[in-house]
Amino acid sequence: MSSEPPNPVTPELPDSPVHMTGTDHITIWGSNEADTIEFYRDLLGMPLVLRQPNLDDPSQTHLFFDTGDGRILTFFVSDDRPSNQRGQPGSGIGAVHHLCFSVAPDEYEDTMDALEEAGHQYNVFDRGIFHSIYTRDNNGLVIELSTDKYEFPDERRGEVLAKAQELREEDGAEYAKDEHLRSAIEALGLEVVEHDLPDASAGVGGVE
């Protein structure tokens, strides 16, 4: 006898007292201004749209980058802090595991070439419902650069993923795979447009 899970996956808004309208910005403790700008603006192509003092500690600078869709990533930086690509010190509760940004499918291979040319190691994985490149920024933070395997409207992303989850559960699969995503797009009456992406290792793994 089956029963509804206590926390069902659904694109519907929850019955909560408030609802968010999106992500405004995320702020990271960064190293120094020059290295941060070199990675995020000069390598990943995020415009530096605002620079001002950290209003809670004016001895530091607050850098604002547009991640590509008007959502903002900001850093508190100080010229007396050197960069460190060796990785974050711990994985405790509340720590940031990684940040993920979107890359256009037709720029996916160019992104790998740019990382290699800039001396950044990376790993590439087929995550079933998308492809991902993993690297590290100048602060040692894991950065994921993902691209969609199929074309579908951003405003229906939650609906597509929730349907893929439903199909994954029906299939008894460990994680959502390509076939679940394709079937979800078809089931929702959307056109199936697949992007031509390079082969990559499947499933689990991450940046070394």
C-alpha positions as CSV (number, residue, x, y, z in Angstrom):
1,M,0.0,0.0,0.0
2,S,1.6,3.3,-1.1
3,S,1.3,6.5,0.7
4,E,2.1,10.1,-0.1
5,P,5.7,11.1,1.0
6,P,5.7,13.6,3.9
7,N,7.6,16.2,1.7
8,P,6.3,15.7,-1.9
9,V,8.2,17.3,-4.7
10,T,6.0,19.8,-6.5
11,P,6.3,23.1,-8.5
12,E,3.3,24.5,-6.7
13,L,3.8,27.3,-4.2
14,P,3.7,25.9,-0.6
15,D,1.1,27.1,1.9
16,S,3.6,29.3,3.7
17,P,3.1,32.8,5.2
18,V,5.5,34.4,2.7
19,H,6.8,33.7,-0.8
20,M,10.1,34.8,-2.4
21,T,10.2,36.4,-5.8
22,G,13.7,35.1,-6.7
23,T,17.4,35.3,-5.6
24,D,18.6,38.8,-5.2
25,H,22.3,38.2,-4.4
26,I,24.7,35.9,-2.6
27,T,27.7,37.3,-0.8
28,I,31.0,35.5,-0.3
29,W,34.0,36.3,1.9
30,G,36.6,36.8,-0.8
31,S,40.3,37.3,-1.0
32,N,41.6,40.4,-2.8
33,E,40.0,42.6,-5.5
34,A,42.4,41.9,-8.3
35,D,42.2,38.1,-8.2
36,T,38.5,38.2,-7.7
37,I,37.9,40.4,-10.7
38,E,40.3,38.4,-12.8
39,F,38.3,35.2,-12.2
40,Y,34.7,36.4,-12.2
41,R,34.9,39.3,-14.7
42,D,37.9,38.5,-17.0
43,L,37.5,34.7,-17.1
44,L,33.8,33.9,-16.5
45,G,32.6,37.1,-18.1
46,M,30.5,38.6,-15.3
47,P,30.3,42.4,-15.5
48,L,31.5,44.2,-12.3
49,V,28.4,46.4,-11.8
50,L,29.0,48.0,-8.4
51,R,32.0,48.6,-6.1
52,Q,31.6,50.3,-2.7
53,P,32.8,49.8,0.9
54,N,31.4,47.0,3.0
55,L,28.8,49.0,4.9
56,D,29.4,46.8,8.0
57,D,33.2,47.1,7.8
58,P,34.4,50.0,5.6
59,S,38.0,48.7,5.7
60,Q,36.8,46.1,3.1
61,T,35.5,46.5,-0.4
62,H,32.2,45.1,-1.6
63,L,32.2,44.0,-5.3
64,F,29.0,43.2,-7.1
65,F,29.0,41.0,-10.3
66,D,26.0,40.4,-12.6
67,T,25.9,36.6,-13.1
68,G,24.1,37.0,-16.5
69,D,20.4,37.3,-15.7
70,G,20.4,40.3,-13.3
71,R,21.0,38.0,-10.3
72,I,24.0,39.3,-8.4
73,L,27.0,37.7,-6.8
74,T,29.0,39.8,-4.3
75,F,32.3,39.6,-2.5
76,F,33.8,41.2,0.5
77,V,37.5,41.6,-0.4
78,S,40.6,43.2,1.0
79,D,44.0,43.7,-0.6
80,D,45.8,42.1,2.4
81,R,44.1,38.7,1.8
82,P,45.9,36.4,-0.7
83,S,44.0,34.0,-2.8
84,N,44.0,30.3,-2.1
85,Q,42.9,27.6,-4.6
86,R,43.6,24.7,-2.3
87,G,39.9,24.4,-1.2
88,Q,37.7,25.4,1.6
89,P,38.7,24.4,5.1
90,G,35.6,22.4,6.1
91,S,32.2,21.1,5.2
92,G,30.3,21.8,8.4
93,I,26.6,22.7,8.6
94,G,26.0,26.1,7.0
95,A,29.2,25.9,4.9
96,V,28.9,26.6,1.2
97,H,29.5,23.4,-0.9
98,H,29.6,25.1,-4.3
99,L,28.1,27.8,-6.5
100,C,26.6,26.9,-9.9
101,F,26.2,29.2,-12.9
102,S,24.6,28.6,-16.2
103,V,26.6,28.4,-19.5
104,A,25.0,28.5,-23.0
105,P,25.2,25.1,-24.7
106,D,27.1,26.6,-27.7
107,E,29.7,28.1,-25.3
108,Y,30.2,24.9,-23.2
109,E,33.3,23.6,-25.0
110,D,34.8,27.1,-25.3
111,T,34.4,27.4,-21.5
112,M,36.5,24.3,-20.9
113,D,39.2,25.7,-23.3
114,A,39.2,29.0,-21.5
115,L,39.6,27.4,-18.1
116,E,42.5,25.3,-19.4
117,E,44.2,28.3,-20.9
118,A,43.8,30.2,-17.7
119,G,45.4,27.3,-15.7
120,H,42.3,26.1,-13.9
121,Q,41.9,22.4,-13.5
122,Y,38.3,21.1,-14.1
123,N,36.2,18.0,-14.3
124,V,33.2,17.4,-16.6
125,F,30.2,15.2,-15.8
126,D,26.9,14.2,-17.4
127,R,24.6,14.7,-14.5
128,G,21.6,13.0,-16.2
129,I,19.4,16.1,-16.6
130,F,22.3,18.5,-17.4
131,H,26.0,18.7,-18.0
132,S,28.4,20.2,-15.5
133,I,32.0,21.6,-15.5
134,Y,33.6,21.8,-12.0
135,T,36.5,24.0,-11.2
136,R,37.7,26.2,-8.3
137,D,37.8,30.0,-8.1
138,N,40.7,32.0,-6.6
139,N,39.3,31.5,-3.1
140,G,39.2,27.7,-3.4
141,L,35.4,27.7,-3.7
142,V,34.0,24.9,-5.9
143,I,32.4,26.5,-9.0
144,E,30.0,24.5,-11.1
145,L,29.2,25.7,-14.7
146,S,26.2,23.8,-16.0
147,T,24.4,23.7,-19.3
148,D,21.0,22.3,-20.2
149,K,20.8,19.1,-22.3
150,Y,17.4,20.2,-23.6
151,E,15.8,23.5,-24.5
152,F,12.8,24.5,-22.4
153,P,11.4,27.8,-21.0
154,D,13.0,29.1,-17.8
155,E,9.6,29.9,-16.4
156,R,8.7,26.2,-16.6
157,R,11.9,24.8,-15.2
158,G,10.4,23.9,-11.8
159,E,7.5,22.2,-13.5
160,V,9.8,20.2,-15.8
161,L,12.1,19.1,-13.0
162,A,9.2,18.1,-10.7
163,K,7.8,16.0,-13.6
164,A,11.2,14.4,-14.1
165,Q,11.3,13.6,-10.4
166,E,7.9,11.9,-10.6
167,L,9.0,9.8,-13.6
168,R,12.3,8.9,-11.8
169,E,10.4,7.6,-8.8
170,E,8.0,5.6,-11.0
171,D,11.1,4.1,-12.6
172,G,12.8,3.4,-9.3
173,A,16.0,5.1,-10.6
174,E,18.6,6.4,-8.1
175,Y,18.7,9.8,-9.7
176,A,17.0,11.7,-12.6
177,K,18.4,10.7,-15.9
178,D,18.3,11.9,-19.5
179,E,15.3,9.7,-20.3
180,H,13.3,11.1,-17.4
181,L,13.9,14.7,-18.4
182,R,13.1,14.0,-22.1
183,S,9.9,12.2,-21.0
184,A,9.0,15.0,-18.7
185,I,9.3,17.6,-21.5
186,E,7.1,15.4,-23.8
187,A,4.5,14.8,-21.0
188,L,4.2,18.6,-20.5
189,G,3.5,19.2,-24.2
190,L,6.8,21.0,-24.9
191,E,8.9,20.5,-27.9
192,V,11.9,18.3,-27.4
193,V,15.0,20.2,-28.5
194,E,18.3,18.4,-27.6
195,H,21.6,20.3,-27.5
196,D,24.7,18.7,-29.0
197,L,27.1,18.3,-26.0
198,P,30.3,16.4,-25.7
199,D,30.5,13.0,-24.0
200,A,31.2,13.0,-20.3
201,S,31.5,10.7,-17.3
202,A,28.0,9.9,-16.0
203,G,26.5,10.2,-12.6
204,V,28.5,11.0,-9.4
205,G,31.7,12.9,-8.9
206,G,33.0,16.4,-8.6
207,V,36.0,18.7,-8.7
208,E,39.2,17.1,-7.6
